[in-house]
């Protein structure tokens, strides 16, 4: 008995579908393997670039930069060309012998994205966040800046070069908090409540909020956590708040410390 044309067609479709699925799976596996190798390559090159940046080894640093690089900075404008970028680094990052700047990636933020033209990889994007540390006159470094970056690497003549750099969202870095929070009884927290006044910044209201304090003004709010009785700190900035008492042991003012120095006072009304 001869098979019907319909059954024959279904059999052919099934066979070719199986071939297509197998080919797709193989192609997908190959692409995933390529992506892994590419990611490892770009991460390695990125680490070498920033190593030379931190060391101010500008001769080696230039090896990773395309001659026609375009650098876009949200504070410093546009820098065009490898020579101009190297000169800028020499002047601004490496020009002061009494100051050292170090860049460090923020863990967990770095991503690599392959750029393809069909099946051919022609470039890659690496993006993430990084901190900037500053040391002056041999003193311990401070973490001062935080920013986002997006860098575009191109593959030309079997060499990877950084062609475009976007450096943006620069702002102060959160402090490295080594202070330990303790719990104070509600009755103890209650004594810090009230309105405090500063001649420059106006009035602030302190309220207890569970096991911590909240300081509020007309346009701001900050949580304050106890390190010890009469001494609180912020987790957002390197600020400490010391509640001073008068001769009757009643809270009379707040002494504000920043970076280890007294910067302001607020008097209780």
Residue pairs with C-beta under 8 A, 6 or more apart in sequence:
3 11
34 114
34 121
35 114
38 112
38 114
38 121
38 124
39 112
41 160
42 112
42 124
42 126
42 153
42 160
43 110
43 112
43 126
45 64
45 153
45 160
46 110
46 126
46 151
48 64
49 61
49 64
49 162
50 103
50 105
52 58
52 60
52 61
52 63
52 64
53 61
53 89
53 93
53 103
54 101
54 102
54 103
56 89
56 93
56 94
58 86
58 89
58 90
58 94
61 86
61 89
62 82
62 86
64 160
64 161
64 162
65 82
65 85
65 86
65 161
65 162
66 82
66 154
66 156
66 161
66 162
66 163
67 81
67 82
68 80
68 81
68 82
68 163
69 80
69 81
69 82
69 85
69 161
69 162
69 163
69 164
69 165
70 78
70 79
70 80
70 163
70 164
70 165
71 78
71 79
71 80
71 85
71 88
71 164
71 165
71 167
72 78
72 164
72 165
72 166
72 167
72 168
73 79
73 167
73 168
74 167
74 168
74 169
74 170
75 170
76 88
79 85
79 88
93 101
98 136
98 137
99 134
99 135
99 136
99 137
100 134
100 135
100 136
100 141
101 132
101 133
101 134
102 132
102 133
102 134
102 135
102 141
103 130
103 131
103 132
103 133
104 130
104 131
104 132
104 133
105 128
105 129
105 130
105 131
106 128
106 129
106 130
106 131
106 146
109 128
109 129
110 126
110 127
110 128
111 126
111 127
111 128
112 124
112 125
112 126
113 124
113 125
113 126
113 127
114 121
114 124
115 121
115 122
115 123
115 124
115 125
115 152
116 122
121 155
122 154
122 155
123 152
123 153
123 154
123 155
123 163
124 152
124 153
124 160
125 150
125 151
125 152
125 153
126 150
126 151
126 153
127 148
127 149
127 150
127 151
128 148
128 149
129 146
129 147
129 148
129 149
130 146
130 147
130 149
131 143
131 145
131 146
131 173
132 143
132 144
132 145
132 146
132 147
132 173
133 141
133 142
133 143
133 144
134 141
134 142
134 144
135 141
135 142
142 259
143 173
143 175
143 176
144 172
144 173
145 170
145 171
145 172
145 173
146 170
146 171
146 172
146 173
146 174
147 167
147 168
147 169
147 170
147 171
148 166
148 167
148 168
148 169
149 165
149 166
149 167
149 168
150 165
150 166
150 168
151 162
151 164
151 165
151 166
152 162
152 163
152 164
152 165
153 160
153 161
153 162
153 163
154 160
154 161
154 163
172 237
174 235
174 236
174 237
175 236
175 237
175 238
177 233
177 235
179 225
179 227
179 233
180 227
181 212
181 225
181 226
181 227
182 226
182 227
182 228
183 211
183 226
184 211
184 226
184 229
186 208
188 229
189 208
189 211
189 212
189 213
189 226
190 208
191 250
191 251
192 206
192 208
192 213
192 243
192 251
193 206
193 207
193 208
194 205
194 206
194 251
194 268
194 269
195 203
195 204
195 205
195 206
195 268
195 269
196 203
196 204
196 205
196 206
196 253
196 254
196 266
196 267
196 268
196 269
197 203
197 204
197 266
197 267
197 269
198 204
198 264
198 265
198 266
198 267
200 264
201 217
201 264
202 217
202 218
203 217
203 269
204 215
204 216
204 217
204 266
205 215
205 216
205 217
206 213
206 214
206 215
206 224
206 254
207 213
207 214
207 216
208 214
209 223
211 226
212 223
212 224
212 225
212 226
212 232
213 223
213 224
213 225
213 226
213 232
214 221
214 222
214 223
214 224
215 221
215 222
215 223
215 224
215 241
216 222
222 234
222 236
222 239
223 234
223 235
223 236
224 232
224 233
224 234
224 241
225 232
225 233
225 234
225 235
226 232
227 233
227 240
230 242
230 243
230 244
230 245
231 240
231 241
231 242
231 243
232 240
232 241
232 243
233 239
233 240
233 241
234 240
234 241
237 258
238 258
238 259
239 256
239 257
239 258
240 256
240 257
240 258
241 254
241 255
241 256
241 257
242 254
242 255
242 256
242 257
243 251
243 253
243 254
244 251
244 252
244 253
244 254
244 255
245 251
245 252
246 252
251 268
252 267
252 268
253 265
253 266
253 267
253 268
254 265
254 266
254 268
255 262
255 264
255 265
256 262
256 263
256 264
256 265
256 266
257 263
